[in-house]
């Protein structure tokens, strides 16, 4: 609040230096104001002017063994199915439990009307829109509708293998592709009992998520290792193998073979299957086109915004052998070799619109297989019998589970270099141990989950004339903050790094106001020069008056929270910023807090009366606070001496305050803020 014109102002400030470690007292020293003498109305009678609120978040990926960092956004964070936008921050971050579940509160802006769930953990849906209701936000994969069997002429009989009679748009099919299952409009197998999902897999009897995390961690590190990169290609290109190493040679006595979906990182909706032939036979593109091939996953997508029911990590299909008379068996006889194939963007064609929902699987274009000279440039599929530069299959051997893991790159045009070969990743289980041959071994060590970080940011704006009235321009002290709360896989906070930047304009206030912040659990603080620890109040205080701090000056506070057993949400809510007005003292001082927040034990509690209770002004029925926390940075303040809700400032503020926060919840993004 500016009362007289100032003739001078101390500007400039000092570089942050002389860092010191201060150990804080962890006991709760909150001392509420003098509200027990019967003079103050109940707190619940007052609007808290909060622009954020707690809402419930329930997530269920139904994914045994998958502990994922999940991020919630107030907009779709994806450029496309696999490319994340740059420059946007999540509004909430947490770890799921070991089964891909999370239940808890998240404090997010009240203006949020829709939210998106993102995870970078391989094997889980990358991004889905959360279902919003009065009780909060939800994603539950178990409640997705399975759909119905497609009836678009894809299958013409009810015998396994199902014969496919049409490709995309009803074209006749001559490519000898059959299917082991029927599927719905999203390409999800619907044949009863076709897909199973074992609780444990492999020799170590582990959840599939544990195997997936170990293998993916290995592949990411291998791909990023500069020593593995050859001629500019990614590191995983060194894991490409020839057919005799990728394909399965059935041993003496025969063997059953199953494939388990581990995940995908593709931009396409690919169709995956297998074929088999007498061991020793050479498979050419032309012979591949003519031989029988069997779809395992018509749509090998692991989940996105375009489908309500997708493959889940760990879902497993048994492969079938058919003799010359068409009799089927789960046991493959000795003397045969199994190969793999992928139809690139096979499910629904080249777009993700209407054809996607049609249920069709693209037919192989015989032009790309009739002549080897056209094969690389025109084929729309890849097979594990490819050799030389046409290879698209990698494989590793997981030493702990003793399973072969196979990855595929779906983009087969020679004009674009392949990426990490994880457009489809699946595990192979056989009843006879085939060993790892000379495949690259994945060590049995499980990766340690990386720490998560919950980013919080906003602008604190204060009116400094409390306990009297004010002009309610809320610009006397303005501080932008960024709080990065680090937490472990159990959502226990280990550290908080918080920056506070002075952004108030020169001449905004006459008083010497001092910014401070109190915590119930302080931890061990590392403070920059010019910042003091108040152990008695569990606060830090910037010792320089706000009107003397140069605009843009930043103070960084680090707090070691190890051992305090606080969740990241506990730390997020433990935040009581305030200003000390007129002068800095350690007792009987005037403090201005956010509405309904408690003053510290150093404040003069007698100053709080029913006319200014809980830092809410009495003007116009208490529609104005003395401080506010706005959940954005870059907030444009109201003009000096102009009330914040006046025309030309933020007129929607008035309706928001009168409605007690039920309307105009984004007032700070309109009016002056929209300019």
C-alpha positions as CSV (number, residue, x, y, z in Angstrom):
1,X,0.0,0.0,0.0
2,X,1.6,3.3,-1.1
3,X,0.6,6.3,1.1
4,X,3.1,9.0,0.2
5,X,5.4,9.5,-2.8
6,X,8.9,8.3,-2.3
7,X,11.8,10.4,-3.5
8,X,14.3,7.6,-3.5
9,X,14.7,3.9,-3.4
10,X,17.6,1.7,-2.6
11,X,18.1,-0.6,-5.7
12,X,20.4,-3.4,-6.6
13,X,21.3,-6.3,-4.4
14,X,24.0,-8.7,-3.8
15,X,24.9,-12.1,-5.3
16,X,23.8,-15.1,-3.3
17,X,26.8,-16.4,-1.5
18,X,28.2,-17.6,1.9
19,X,25.9,-20.6,2.0
20,X,25.5,-22.0,5.5
21,X,23.8,-25.1,7.0
22,X,21.2,-24.4,9.6
23,X,19.6,-27.3,11.5
24,X,15.9,-26.5,12.2
25,X,13.9,-27.6,15.2
26,X,11.3,-30.1,14.0
27,X,8.7,-29.7,16.8
28,X,5.5,-28.0,15.8
29,X,5.6,-24.4,17.2
30,X,2.4,-23.2,15.5
31,X,0.7,-20.7,17.8
32,X,-2.7,-19.7,16.5
33,X,-4.0,-16.1,16.9
34,X,-6.1,-14.9,19.8
35,X,-9.3,-16.7,18.6
36,X,-10.3,-18.4,21.9
37,X,-11.6,-15.3,23.7
38,X,-15.0,-15.5,22.1
39,X,-14.5,-12.3,20.1
40,X,-13.6,-13.8,16.7
41,X,-16.1,-15.6,14.5
42,X,-15.4,-19.2,13.5
43,X,-12.9,-19.7,10.7
44,X,-15.3,-21.7,8.7
45,X,-17.5,-18.5,8.3
46,X,-14.8,-17.0,6.1
47,X,-13.8,-17.6,2.5
48,X,-10.1,-18.7,2.3
49,X,-9.5,-17.1,-1.1
50,X,-7.6,-20.3,-2.1
51,X,-7.0,-20.8,-5.8
52,X,-6.0,-24.4,-5.3
53,X,-7.7,-27.3,-3.5
54,X,-7.4,-30.9,-2.6
55,X,-9.0,-33.4,-5.0
56,X,-8.9,-37.2,-5.0
57,X,-6.8,-39.1,-7.5
58,X,-7.4,-42.8,-8.1
59,X,-5.2,-44.6,-10.6
60,X,-5.3,-48.3,-11.4
61,X,-3.1,-49.6,-14.2
62,X,-3.7,-53.1,-13.0
63,X,-0.1,-53.9,-13.7
64,X,1.6,-56.3,-11.2
65,X,5.3,-55.4,-10.8
66,X,5.0,-51.9,-12.2
67,X,6.0,-49.1,-9.9
68,X,5.5,-45.9,-12.1
69,X,6.1,-42.2,-11.7
70,X,2.8,-40.7,-12.8
71,X,2.4,-37.0,-13.8
72,X,-0.9,-35.2,-14.0
73,X,-1.3,-32.3,-16.5
74,X,-4.1,-29.7,-17.0
75,X,-3.7,-30.1,-20.8
76,X,-2.9,-32.9,-23.1
77,X,1.0,-33.1,-22.8
78,X,1.4,-35.1,-26.0
79,X,2.3,-33.8,-29.5
80,X,1.3,-37.2,-30.9
81,X,1.0,-40.7,-29.5
82,X,4.7,-40.9,-28.5
83,X,6.1,-37.3,-28.5
84,X,5.7,-35.2,-25.4
85,X,5.3,-31.5,-25.6
86,X,8.1,-29.3,-24.4
87,X,7.8,-26.4,-21.9
88,X,4.8,-27.6,-19.8
89,X,4.9,-28.7,-16.2
90,X,2.8,-31.3,-14.4
91,X,0.4,-30.1,-11.7
92,X,1.0,-33.3,-9.7
93,X,3.6,-36.1,-9.5
94,X,3.7,-39.3,-7.5
95,X,4.8,-42.9,-7.6
96,X,2.2,-45.8,-7.8
97,X,2.6,-48.8,-5.7
98,X,4.2,-52.0,-7.0
99,X,1.0,-53.0,-8.8
100,X,0.5,-49.7,-10.7
101,X,-2.0,-48.2,-8.3
102,X,-2.3,-44.8,-6.6
103,X,-4.9,-43.4,-4.3
104,X,-4.5,-40.1,-2.6
105,X,-5.1,-36.4,-2.6
106,X,-3.5,-33.9,-5.0
107,X,-3.6,-30.1,-4.5
108,X,-4.2,-28.5,-7.9
109,X,-5.6,-25.2,-9.2
110,X,-9.4,-25.0,-8.8
111,X,-9.5,-23.7,-12.4
112,X,-8.6,-27.1,-13.7
113,X,-11.5,-28.6,-15.6
114,X,-9.8,-31.6,-17.3
115,X,-6.7,-33.5,-16.5
116,X,-4.4,-36.0,-18.3
117,X,-2.4,-38.8,-16.8
118,X,1.1,-39.5,-18.1
119,X,3.8,-42.0,-17.3
120,X,7.1,-42.7,-19.0
121,X,7.3,-46.2,-17.7
122,X,7.6,-48.7,-20.5
123,X,4.7,-51.1,-20.6
124,X,2.0,-48.8,-19.4
125,X,-0.3,-46.5,-21.4
126,X,1.7,-43.4,-22.0
127,X,-1.1,-40.8,-21.7
128,X,-4.8,-41.1,-21.0
129,X,-7.4,-38.5,-20.1
130,X,-8.6,-38.9,-16.5
131,X,-12.3,-39.3,-15.8
132,X,-13.6,-36.3,-13.9
133,X,-16.4,-36.5,-11.3
134,X,-17.5,-34.8,-8.2
135,X,-15.3,-37.2,-6.2
136,X,-12.1,-36.4,-8.1
137,X,-10.2,-37.9,-11.0
138,X,-9.9,-41.5,-12.0
139,X,-8.2,-43.9,-14.4
140,X,-9.0,-47.6,-14.0
141,X,-8.0,-49.9,-16.8
142,X,-10.1,-52.7,-15.4
143,X,-13.3,-50.7,-16.0
144,X,-12.6,-50.2,-19.7
145,X,-15.3,-51.6,-22.0
146,X,-14.0,-54.6,-24.0
147,X,-16.2,-53.8,-27.0
148,X,-17.7,-56.4,-29.4
149,X,-16.5,-58.7,-32.1
150,X,-15.8,-56.9,-35.4
151,X,-18.2,-57.8,-38.2
152,X,-16.6,-56.0,-41.1
153,X,-15.8,-59.1,-43.2
154,X,-12.4,-59.5,-41.5
155,X,-13.1,-63.2,-40.7
156,X,-15.1,-65.6,-42.8
157,X,-15.3,-68.7,-40.6
158,X,-15.2,-69.8,-37.0
159,X,-12.3,-72.3,-37.2
160,X,-8.9,-71.6,-35.8
161,X,-6.9,-70.4,-37.6
162,X,-9.5,-67.8,-38.6
163,X,-9.1,-67.0,-42.3
164,X,-8.8,-63.3,-43.1
165,X,-10.7,-62.5,-46.3
166,X,-10.3,-58.7,-46.5
167,X,-7.7,-56.1,-45.9
168,X,-8.4,-52.4,-45.4
169,X,-11.6,-51.1,-47.0
170,X,-12.7,-54.6,-48.0
171,X,-10.0,-55.4,-50.5
172,X,-9.5,-59.1,-51.3
173,X,-6.8,-60.7,-49.4
174,X,-4.1,-62.9,-51.0
175,X,-1.3,-62.6,-48.5
176,X,-2.0,-65.8,-46.5
177,X,-2.5,-64.0,-43.2
178,X,-4.6,-65.9,-40.7
179,X,-5.5,-65.3,-37.1
180,X,-5.4,-67.2,-33.9
181,X,-8.2,-65.1,-32.4
182,X,-11.2,-62.9,-33.2
183,X,-11.0,-59.2,-32.1
184,X,-13.1,-56.2,-31.3
185,X,-13.2,-52.9,-33.1
186,X,-10.1,-51.8,-31.2
187,X,-8.1,-54.8,-32.3
188,X,-8.2,-56.5,-28.8
189,X,-8.5,-60.3,-28.9
190,X,-12.0,-61.5,-27.8
191,X,-11.7,-65.2,-28.1
192,X,-12.4,-66.7,-24.7
193,X,-9.3,-68.0,-22.9
194,X,-7.0,-66.8,-25.7
195,X,-5.1,-64.3,-23.5
196,X,-3.9,-65.2,-20.1
197,X,-2.0,-63.0,-17.6
198,X,0.2,-65.1,-15.3
199,X,0.9,-63.6,-11.9
200,X,4.6,-64.6,-12.2
201,X,6.8,-65.4,-15.1
202,X,10.2,-66.8,-15.9
203,X,12.7,-68.9,-13.9
204,X,12.8,-66.3,-11.0
205,X,9.0,-66.4,-10.7
206,X,8.7,-62.6,-10.9
207,X,5.9,-60.3,-11.9
208,X,6.1,-59.2,-15.5
209,X,6.6,-55.6,-14.5
210,X,9.8,-56.5,-12.6
211,X,11.2,-58.2,-15.7
212,X,10.1,-55.3,-17.9
213,X,11.7,-52.7,-15.7
214,X,15.0,-54.6,-15.6
215,X,15.1,-55.1,-19.4
216,X,14.0,-51.6,-20.3
217,X,16.5,-50.1,-17.9
218,X,19.2,-52.2,-19.7
219,X,18.0,-51.2,-23.2
220,X,17.8,-47.5,-22.3
221,X,21.4,-47.5,-20.9
222,X,22.7,-49.6,-23.9
223,X,21.0,-47.3,-26.4
224,X,22.5,-44.2,-24.8
225,X,26.0,-45.6,-24.4
226,X,28.2,-43.7,-26.8
227,X,30.5,-46.7,-27.1
228,X,27.6,-48.7,-28.6
229,X,26.8,-46.2,-31.4
230,X,28.0,-47.0,-34.9
231,X,28.1,-44.5,-37.7
232,X,25.5,-42.3,-36.0
233,X,23.0,-45.1,-35.4
234,X,21.5,-45.7,-32.0
235,X,23.2,-48.0,-29.6
236,X,20.5,-50.7,-29.7
237,X,21.3,-51.3,-33.4
238,X,24.3,-53.4,-32.1
239,X,21.7,-55.8,-30.7
240,X,20.4,-56.6,-34.2
241,X,20.7,-60.3,-34.8
242,X,20.6,-62.7,-37.8
243,X,17.6,-65.1,-38.3
244,X,19.4,-68.0,-36.7
245,X,19.7,-66.0,-33.5
246,X,16.3,-64.3,-33.4
247,X,14.2,-67.3,-34.6
248,X,13.4,-70.3,-32.3
249,X,14.7,-73.7,-33.3
250,X,12.4,-76.3,-31.7
251,X,14.6,-78.8,-29.8
252,X,14.3,-82.6,-29.6
253,X,11.0,-83.7,-28.1
254,X,9.3,-80.5,-29.2
255,X,8.3,-77.4,-27.1
256,X,5.4,-75.2,-26.4
257,X,5.9,-71.5,-27.1
258,X,4.2,-68.4,-25.6
259,X,4.7,-64.7,-26.1
260,X,4.0,-62.1,-23.4
261,X,3.3,-58.5,-24.3
262,X,5.8,-56.3,-22.4
263,X,5.0,-52.9,-24.0
264,X,5.4,-50.7,-27.0
265,X,6.8,-47.3,-27.9
266,X,5.4,-47.0,-31.4
267,X,3.7,-44.1,-33.2
268,X,1.8,-46.8,-35.3
269,X,-0.8,-49.4,-34.4
270,X,1.1,-52.4,-35.5
271,X,-0.1,-56.0,-36.1
272,X,2.2,-58.8,-34.8
273,X,2.4,-62.5,-35.6
274,X,4.5,-65.5,-36.3
275,X,5.2,-68.1,-39.0
276,X,7.1,-71.4,-39.0
277,X,9.0,-73.5,-41.5
278,X,11.3,-76.6,-41.6
279,X,14.6,-75.8,-40.0
280,X,17.3,-75.0,-42.6
281,X,14.9,-73.6,-45.2
282,X,15.9,-70.1,-46.5
283,X,13.0,-67.6,-46.3
284,X,12.9,-64.9,-48.9
285,X,10.5,-62.0,-49.1
286,X,8.6,-63.8,-51.9
287,X,8.3,-67.1,-49.9
288,X,7.4,-65.2,-46.8
289,X,4.5,-63.6,-48.7
290,X,3.2,-67.0,-50.0
291,X,3.5,-68.9,-46.7
292,X,0.9,-69.0,-44.0
293,X,1.3,-66.4,-41.3
294,X,-0.6,-66.2,-38.0
295,X,-1.7,-63.0,-36.2
296,X,-1.1,-63.0,-32.5
297,X,-1.9,-59.4,-31.7
298,X,-4.0,-57.7,-34.4
299,X,-3.3,-54.4,-32.6
300,X,-0.2,-54.4,-30.5
301,X,-0.9,-51.0,-29.0
302,X,-0.4,-50.7,-25.2
303,X,-2.9,-47.9,-24.7
304,X,-3.4,-44.3,-25.7
305,X,-6.1,-41.6,-26.0
306,X,-7.8,-43.3,-29.0
307,X,-8.9,-46.6,-27.3
308,X,-10.8,-47.6,-24.2
309,X,-9.4,-51.2,-24.1
310,X,-5.9,-52.1,-25.0
311,X,-3.3,-54.8,-24.4
312,X,-2.0,-55.0,-20.9
313,X,1.6,-55.7,-20.0
314,X,2.0,-59.4,-19.2
315,X,-0.9,-60.6,-21.3
316,X,0.2,-63.9,-22.9
317,X,-0.8,-65.9,-25.9
318,X,0.1,-69.5,-26.7
319,X,1.3,-70.1,-30.2
320,X,-0.3,-73.0,-32.2
321,X,1.2,-75.4,-34.7
322,X,-1.0,-76.7,-37.5
323,X,0.0,-79.9,-39.4
324,X,-0.6,-80.5,-43.1
325,X,-4.2,-81.7,-42.3
326,X,-5.0,-78.5,-40.3
327,X,-4.9,-80.2,-36.9
328,X,-3.8,-77.8,-34.2
329,X,-1.4,-78.4,-31.3
330,X,0.3,-76.3,-28.6
331,X,3.4,-78.5,-29.0
332,X,5.7,-77.5,-31.9
333,X,7.5,-80.6,-33.2
334,X,11.3,-80.9,-33.5
335,X,12.7,-79.8,-36.8
336,X,10.7,-76.6,-37.2
337,X,11.8,-73.0,-36.7
338,X,9.5,-70.1,-35.6
339,X,9.9,-66.6,-37.1
340,X,8.2,-63.3,-36.3
341,X,6.7,-60.6,-38.4
342,X,5.2,-57.1,-37.9
343,X,2.8,-55.3,-40.2
344,X,3.7,-51.7,-39.8
345,X,0.6,-49.6,-38.9
346,X,-1.3,-52.8,-39.9
347,X,-4.3,-52.1,-37.8
348,X,-6.6,-49.6,-39.4
349,X,-4.3,-48.1,-42.0
350,X,-2.2,-45.0,-42.2
351,X,-4.5,-42.8,-40.2
352,X,-5.9,-43.0,-36.6
353,X,-9.4,-41.9,-37.6
354,X,-12.3,-43.9,-39.0
355,X,-10.3,-46.9,-40.4
356,X,-8.8,-47.4,-37.0
357,X,-12.1,-48.4,-35.5
358,X,-13.0,-50.6,-38.5
359,X,-11.2,-53.6,-37.1
360,X,-9.4,-54.3,-40.4
361,X,-5.8,-55.5,-40.6
362,X,-3.9,-54.2,-43.6
363,X,-3.0,-56.7,-46.3
364,X,0.6,-57.1,-47.3
365,X,1.3,-55.3,-50.6
366,X,2.5,-58.1,-52.9
367,X,4.5,-55.5,-54.9
368,X,6.9,-55.1,-52.1
369,X,7.5,-58.9,-51.9
370,X,7.5,-60.0,-55.5
371,X,11.0,-58.6,-56.2
372,X,14.0,-58.2,-53.9
373,X,14.8,-54.9,-55.6
374,X,11.6,-53.4,-54.3
375,X,11.7,-55.1,-50.9
376,X,13.3,-52.5,-48.7
377,X,11.6,-49.5,-50.3
378,X,8.0,-50.7,-50.5
379,X,7.4,-53.4,-48.0
380,X,4.9,-52.7,-45.2
381,X,6.1,-55.4,-42.9
382,X,9.3,-56.8,-41.5
383,X,10.2,-60.4,-40.7
384,X,12.8,-61.9,-38.5
385,X,14.3,-63.7,-41.5
386,X,15.4,-60.4,-42.9
387,X,19.2,-60.1,-43.3
388,X,21.7,-57.4,-43.8
389,X,20.4,-53.8,-43.7
390,X,16.8,-55.0,-43.7
391,X,17.0,-56.4,-40.2
392,X,14.5,-54.9,-37.7
393,X,14.7,-57.3,-34.8
394,X,16.9,-57.1,-31.7
395,X,17.1,-59.7,-29.0
396,X,18.6,-59.9,-25.5
397,X,18.7,-62.7,-22.9
398,X,17.4,-61.9,-19.4
399,X,19.7,-63.9,-17.1
400,X,17.4,-63.8,-14.1
401,X,14.2,-64.9,-15.8
402,X,16.0,-66.9,-18.4
403,X,13.7,-65.5,-21.1
404,X,14.5,-64.2,-24.5
405,X,13.3,-60.7,-25.1
406,X,12.6,-59.5,-28.6
407,X,12.2,-55.9,-29.8
408,X,11.1,-54.7,-33.2
409,X,11.5,-51.4,-35.1
410,X,8.3,-50.8,-37.1
411,X,9.4,-48.1,-39.6
412,X,10.9,-50.0,-42.6
413,X,11.5,-47.2,-45.1
414,X,15.2,-47.0,-45.7
415,X,15.0,-43.2,-45.8
416,X,14.7,-43.0,-42.0
417,X,17.1,-44.4,-39.5
418,X,15.6,-46.8,-36.9
419,X,15.3,-45.7,-33.3
420,X,15.5,-47.8,-30.1
421,X,13.8,-51.0,-31.4
422,X,11.1,-50.9,-28.8
423,X,8.1,-50.3,-31.1
424,X,7.1,-53.7,-29.8
425,X,8.8,-55.6,-27.0
426,X,7.8,-59.2,-26.1
427,X,9.1,-62.0,-24.0
428,X,9.3,-65.6,-25.2
429,X,8.6,-68.5,-22.9
430,X,9.3,-72.1,-24.0
431,X,8.7,-75.4,-22.2
432,X,12.3,-76.4,-23.2
433,X,15.0,-74.0,-22.1
434,X,16.6,-72.7,-25.2
435,X,19.2,-70.6,-23.5
436,X,20.5,-67.3,-24.6
437,X,22.9,-68.4,-27.4
438,X,25.2,-65.5,-28.0
439,X,22.6,-62.8,-27.2
440,X,23.6,-59.8,-25.1
441,X,22.9,-60.8,-21.5
442,X,20.7,-58.5,-19.2
443,X,22.3,-58.6,-15.8
444,X,20.1,-59.9,-12.9
445,X,20.4,-56.7,-11.0
446,X,17.1,-54.8,-10.7
447,X,17.3,-51.0,-11.2
448,X,16.7,-48.6,-8.3
449,X,13.8,-46.3,-9.0
450,X,14.8,-42.8,-9.8
451,X,13.6,-40.0,-7.4
452,X,10.5,-38.2,-8.4
453,X,10.1,-34.4,-8.3
454,X,6.9,-32.5,-7.6
455,X,7.2,-29.0,-9.0
456,X,5.0,-26.3,-7.5
457,X,5.0,-22.7,-8.6
458,X,3.0,-19.5,-8.1
459,X,3.0,-15.9,-7.1
460,X,2.4,-14.6,-3.5
461,X,0.9,-11.1,-3.4
462,X,0.5,-9.1,-0.1
463,X,-1.3,-6.0,1.1
464,X,0.8,-4.5,3.9
465,X,-1.7,-2.3,5.9
466,X,-3.2,-5.0,8.0
467,X,-4.7,-4.7,10.6
468,X,-6.2,-1.6,9.1
469,X,-7.9,-1.2,5.7
470,X,-6.1,-1.0,2.4
471,X,-6.5,-0.2,-1.2
472,X,-6.4,-3.9,-2.0
473,X,-4.2,-3.7,-5.0
474,X,-2.3,-6.7,-3.6
475,X,1.1,-5.5,-5.0
476,X,3.0,-4.2,-1.9
477,X,5.1,-7.4,-1.8
478,X,5.1,-9.9,-4.6
479,X,7.1,-13.1,-4.6
480,X,7.3,-15.7,-7.3
481,X,8.1,-19.1,-6.0
482,X,9.2,-22.5,-7.4
483,X,9.3,-25.4,-5.0
484,X,10.8,-28.7,-6.3
485,X,10.0,-31.5,-3.8
486,X,12.1,-34.6,-4.3
487,X,10.6,-38.0,-3.1
488,X,11.4,-41.7,-3.3
489,X,9.5,-44.6,-4.7
490,X,7.4,-44.7,-1.5
491,X,6.4,-41.1,-2.0
492,X,8.5,-40.0,1.0
493,X,10.1,-36.6,0.6
494,X,13.9,-36.4,0.9
495,X,14.6,-32.8,-0.2
496,X,12.9,-29.5,-1.1
497,X,14.6,-26.9,-3.2
498,X,12.7,-23.6,-3.1
499,X,13.4,-20.4,-4.9
500,X,11.7,-17.1,-4.1
501,X,12.0,-14.2,-6.6
502,X,11.1,-10.6,-5.7
503,X,8.9,-9.2,-8.5
504,X,7.2,-6.2,-6.9
505,X,7.6,-2.9,-8.7
506,X,9.4,0.0,-7.4
507,X,7.2,2.3,-5.3
508,X,4.6,-0.4,-4.6
509,X,4.9,0.0,-0.8
510,X,6.1,2.6,1.7
511,X,6.5,0.3,4.6
512,X,9.7,-1.8,5.2
513,X,8.2,-5.3,4.7
514,X,10.2,-8.5,5.2
515,X,9.2,-11.7,3.5
516,X,9.3,-14.9,5.5
517,X,7.9,-18.5,5.4
518,X,7.1,-20.9,8.2
519,X,7.0,-24.7,8.1
520,X,5.7,-27.2,10.6
521,X,8.6,-29.5,9.8
522,X,11.6,-27.5,8.9
523,X,14.3,-30.1,8.3
524,X,17.9,-29.0,7.8
525,X,18.0,-25.7,5.9
526,X,20.8,-24.5,3.7
527,X,20.4,-20.7,3.5
528,X,22.0,-18.1,1.2
529,X,23.5,-14.9,2.5
530,X,20.9,-12.4,3.6
531,X,18.4,-15.0,4.8
532,X,18.0,-15.7,8.5
533,X,16.7,-18.8,10.2
534,X,14.2,-18.2,13.0
535,X,14.3,-21.4,15.0
536,X,11.7,-20.2,17.5
537,X,9.1,-19.9,14.7
538,X,10.3,-22.6,12.3
539,X,10.7,-19.9,9.7
540,X,13.3,-18.3,7.5
541,X,13.2,-14.5,7.0
542,X,14.8,-12.4,4.2
543,X,16.6,-9.7,6.2
544,X,16.4,-7.0,3.6
545,X,13.2,-4.9,3.3
546,X,11.2,-5.9,0.2
547,X,11.2,-2.3,-1.0
548,X,15.0,-2.3,-1.1
549,X,15.3,-5.6,-3.0
550,X,16.0,-5.2,-6.7
551,X,13.3,-6.7,-8.8
552,X,14.3,-10.2,-10.0
553,X,16.5,-11.0,-7.0
554,X,16.3,-14.7,-6.2
555,X,16.8,-16.5,-2.9
556,X,17.2,-20.3,-2.9
557,X,16.4,-22.3,0.2
558,X,17.3,-26.0,0.4
559,X,15.8,-28.3,3.0
560,X,17.0,-31.8,3.8
561,X,13.9,-33.7,4.8
562,X,15.5,-37.2,5.1
563,X,14.1,-39.2,8.0
564,X,11.0,-37.0,8.7
565,X,8.6,-39.5,7.2
566,X,6.8,-36.9,5.2
567,X,5.1,-37.6,1.9
568,X,5.6,-35.2,-1.0
569,X,2.0,-34.0,-0.5
570,X,2.7,-33.4,3.2
571,X,5.6,-31.1,2.3
572,X,3.6,-29.4,-0.4
573,X,0.8,-28.5,2.0
574,X,3.3,-27.4,4.7
575,X,3.8,-23.8,3.5
576,X,2.9,-20.7,5.4
577,X,4.4,-17.7,3.7
578,X,4.0,-14.2,5.2
579,X,5.4,-10.7,5.5
580,X,6.5,-8.8,8.6
581,X,5.4,-5.2,8.1
582,X,7.0,-1.9,9.1
583,X,10.1,-3.4,10.8
584,X,11.7,-6.7,11.6
585,X,11.4,-7.8,15.2
586,X,11.3,-11.2,16.9
587,X,8.3,-10.4,19.1
588,X,5.0,-8.5,19.1
589,X,5.4,-7.9,15.4
590,X,2.8,-7.3,12.7
591,X,2.5,-10.3,10.4
592,X,0.4,-10.6,7.2
593,X,-0.5,-14.2,6.2
594,X,-2.7,-15.9,3.7
595,X,-6.4,-15.9,4.7
596,X,-7.2,-18.4,7.5
597,X,-3.5,-19.2,8.0
598,X,-2.1,-19.0,11.5
599,X,0.3,-16.3,12.7
600,X,3.6,-17.3,14.3
601,X,4.4,-17.2,18.0
602,X,6.4,-13.9,17.4
603,X,3.3,-12.0,16.2
604,X,1.1,-9.6,18.2
605,X,-2.0,-11.7,18.3
606,X,-4.0,-8.9,19.9
607,X,-4.1,-7.1,16.6
608,X,-6.5,-9.6,15.2
609,X,-10.2,-8.5,15.7
610,X,-13.5,-9.4,14.1
611,X,-13.0,-6.6,11.6
612,X,-9.9,-8.0,10.2
613,X,-10.1,-11.6,11.3
614,X,-7.9,-14.2,9.6
615,X,-6.4,-11.6,7.2
616,X,-9.7,-11.0,5.4
617,X,-10.7,-7.3,5.1
618,X,-14.1,-6.1,6.3
619,X,-14.7,-3.9,3.2
620,X,-17.7,-5.0,1.2
621,X,-18.5,-7.9,3.4
622,X,-15.0,-9.3,3.5
623,X,-14.5,-9.8,-0.2
624,X,-10.8,-8.8,-0.1
625,X,-7.8,-10.6,1.3
626,X,-4.6,-9.1,2.6
627,X,-2.6,-11.8,0.9
628,X,-3.2,-14.4,-1.9
629,X,-1.4,-17.3,-3.5
630,X,-1.9,-17.3,-7.3
631,X,-0.9,-20.6,-8.9
632,X,1.0,-19.1,-11.9
633,X,4.2,-17.2,-12.4
634,X,4.3,-14.1,-14.5
635,X,1.2,-12.6,-12.9
636,X,0.7,-9.0,-13.9
637,X,-0.1,-7.0,-10.7
638,X,-2.9,-4.4,-10.4
639,X,-2.0,-0.8,-10.9
640,X,-0.8,1.0,-7.8
641,X,-3.8,2.2,-5.6
642,X,-6.3,0.5,-8.0
643,X,-8.3,-2.2,-6.3
644,X,-7.7,-5.5,-7.9
645,X,-11.3,-6.1,-9.1
646,X,-11.7,-2.7,-10.8
647,X,-12.4,-2.4,-14.5
648,X,-9.1,-2.5,-16.3
649,X,-7.6,-4.7,-13.6
650,X,-9.2,-8.1,-12.8
651,X,-13.0,-7.5,-12.7
652,X,-13.7,-11.2,-12.6
653,X,-12.1,-11.3,-9.1
654,X,-15.3,-9.7,-7.6
655,X,-17.6,-12.5,-8.8
656,X,-15.1,-15.1,-7.7
657,X,-14.9,-13.6,-4.2
658,X,-18.7,-13.2,-3.9
659,X,-19.3,-16.8,-5.0
660,X,-16.7,-18.0,-2.5
661,X,-14.7,-19.6,-5.2
662,X,-17.4,-21.4,-7.1
663,X,-17.3,-19.2,-10.2
664,X,-14.6,-17.3,-12.2
665,X,-11.9,-19.6,-10.8
666,X,-9.5,-18.5,-13.6
667,X,-9.9,-14.8,-12.9
668,X,-6.2,-14.3,-12.8
669,X,-5.9,-15.4,-16.5
670,X,-8.4,-12.9,-17.7
671,X,-8.6,-9.1,-17.6
672,X,-5.2,-7.6,-17.1
673,X,-3.6,-11.0,-17.1
674,X,-4.8,-11.7,-20.6
675,X,-3.0,-8.7,-22.1
